[in-house]
């Protein structure tokens, strides 16, 4: 299965408002296929899953500073 197929499957489960938000971000900032998949996953994530992702991002950024 290709990444684009997975992305399409996840994207199809999203409400229209979230799909529009993803499209707006992609249009404004650009995104390759991997980044688009990450955005679709984040948009489909629960509040807890998004919090965990934020914690991971924070830890990764802190590692880069050190």
C-alpha positions in Angstrom: 0.0 0.0 0.0 1.3 3.5 -0.9 1.5 6.4 1.5 -1.0 8.3 -0.6 -3.5 5.5 -0.3 -3.2 5.5 3.5 -3.4 9.3 3.6 -6.6 9.2 1.4 -8.1 6.6 3.7 -7.5 8.7 6.9 -8.5 12.0 5.2 -11.8 10.4 4.1 -12.7 9.9 7.8 -12.2 13.6 8.6 -15.0 16.2 8.8 -15.0 18.8 6.0 -13.8 21.6 8.3 -10.6 19.7 9.2 -10.0 18.8 5.6 -10.3 22.5 4.7 -7.8 23.4 7.5 -5.3 20.9 6.2 -5.7 22.2 2.7 -5.2 25.8 3.9 -2.0 24.9 5.8 -0.6 23.0 2.8 -1.5 25.9 0.4 0.1 28.5 2.7 3.3 26.7 3.7 3.7 23.9 1.2 4.2 20.2 2.2 5.6 17.1 0.6 3.7 13.9 0.8 5.2 12.8 4.1 4.4 16.1 5.7 0.8 16.0 4.3 0.4 12.5 5.8 1.6 13.8 9.2 -0.9 16.7 9.0 -3.7 14.3 8.2 -2.8 12.1 11.1 -2.6 15.1 13.5 -6.0 16.3 12.3 -7.5 12.8 13.0 -5.8 12.5 16.4 -7.6 12.7 19.7 -6.9 15.5 22.2 -4.6 13.2 24.2 -2.8 12.0 21.1 -2.1 15.7 20.1 -0.8 16.4 23.6 1.6 13.5 23.3 2.7 14.7 19.9 3.3 18.2 21.4 5.4 16.7 24.2 7.4 14.8 21.7 8.0 17.9 19.6 9.0 19.8 22.7 11.5 17.1 23.7 12.9 16.9 20.2 13.4 20.7 20.0 15.0 20.7 23.5 17.5 18.0 22.3 18.4 20.1 19.3 19.2 23.1 21.6 21.5 21.0 23.9 
